[in-house]
Structures are given as structure tokens and as C-alpha cells.
Amino acid sequence: MIRAAILTISDKGYQGQREDVSGQEIRKALQSIGAEIVDYRIVPDERAMIEATLKSWADEQRVDLVLTTGGTGLSPRDVTPEATLAVIDKEIPAIPMAILVEGIRKTPRAMLSRAVAGVRGRTLIINLPGSPRAVRENLDVVLPIVPHAIEIITGQPTDHA
């Protein structure tokens, strides 16, 4: 079973001024693949808090998968990609690339995402946008490869071993 955590990055969500619909979309999608959600948090668009949460989940809780939502755009407070890049050991550029290819088919605004994906230790971390619709569309692209990626990252035998 995949042990997963969901991190929503939103100033308004953190302050209780906005419902976290995107985080709930991620929760539904993860449950649909049988993942166990072991943690869920909302943090503000503060790089240090994002980094600390990602490190804690990967290093202490040893979750298999972290999906973030929010903070991947162009606004001055959007720092999720920078925080993620600061904590990962290996970047996986093809994940955001695949999301981009599919996203552009739906809207040219997909080009404005700066999301990243990578591995810290034995934890796969993937940034998703903040929009609930974009989260659903991005997860349609990503979820099919997640179990296999986690098998490889955690050293489990795979068909390609």
C-alpha cells in the first residue's frame, strides 16, 4: 500500500478563508488507487514551512508519496517549486513535462506552471497546481505511473529488475 501525504500551499487556506477543494480532490484520487493518506496539512506560501514539511514527511514519517497543491504559478508568493527543488535529491523532469503536454491540449495557460517532481530519499514528491480542475487533470496523467515509480524508488522488485 502506498503511504501518501497531501500538502496544500495557500495563504488563504491556511488562514481559514478558503476551503481546500484541491486537497480534497487529491484525497479522492489517492483513495481511488488504494493509497493510505497518513498526513494532510495546509501551510502558507512560505518557503521554509514548505521545505520543513517535505523534509519531515520524507525523513521522519517516511511516506512514499507527497502530492502538493498550490504555489506553482507566477505570483510573487508562489514558491513551491523552489522549496521542492531545495529538498529533493533527484529531479524527475519528465513528470511535469507529461503534465504540460496534456495540459496544453486543454488550455494554453498550462504553460505558466512551474511545477516540479523529484525524489527525496525514498519519497516521491510531485507539485500540482492549486486549481481543483487542474489537479484532477494532472492526476489523470500522473497516477498511472505512481505505483511503479514508488516500487523503483523504494527498491522493490519490478518487472524491469
Buried (B, 14 or more C-beta within 10 A) or exposed (E): EBBBBBBBBBBBBBEEEBEBBBBBBBBEBBEEBEBEBBBBBBBBBBBEBBBBBBBBBBEEEEBBBBBBBBBBBEEEBBBBBBBBBBBBEEBBEEBBEBBBEBBEEEEEEBEEBBBBBBBBEBBBBBBBBBBBEBBBBBBEBBBEBBBEBBBBBBEEEEEEE
